[in-house]
């Protein structure tokens, strides 16, 4: 199966540097896997303003 030079490089790099995958996972947890604050989500939904189908149409 064909693999690009970039894929070969990344596979070799990750084999040579296993700590990179651990860092990726740790940093992913920092930014993306957060607990949802349901009260804050409800405030966002309550504050949402409905948009008209055509925003440039005069009232």
Buried (B, 14 or more C-beta within 10 A) or exposed (E): EEEEEEEEEEEEEEEEEEEEEEEEEEEEEEEEEEEEEEEEEEEEEEEEEEEEEEEEEEE
